[in-house]
Amino acid sequence: MTGNGAVPDDHGQSAPTSIGGDVLNESEQIAALELGYEFPGYVPVVVVAHRTEVFETMLAARLADVQGADPYRRTDRLSRDGNYAAYRIEIFVPNAREAVARRAAIAALPGVKLML
């Protein structure tokens, strides 16, 4: 398991884990998203990381890169001591496959401690 709550697959890519530690493969992730969301549409992503200017700059750059012209919404919530932040991001995506790819790109950022 990596530091961001993800497990590398056979190709070195990180796949989100579900509750209980079971790993969902790409097809299972796509199927789950298709059941829960309408596409095109917004899909929520929550990233927990140390709150630093460097991380926030990297996150903004990665979102600009993966979203391109597609919109996104972001709200930040600080931990009680202010050392960590939960970044709630709603990414607009054309389909579930693209949602999985964009989530993986965000999860790959150095400094991500947990991704929901």
PyMOL commands that set and color helices and strands:
alter all, ss='L'
color gray80, all
select helices_A, chain A and resi 26-36+53-67+96-107
alter helices_A, ss='H'
color red, helices_A
select strands_A, chain A and resi 6-8+14-16+41-50+72-78+84-93+112-115
alter strands_A, ss='S'
color yellow, strands_A
deselect
rebuild
show_as cartoon
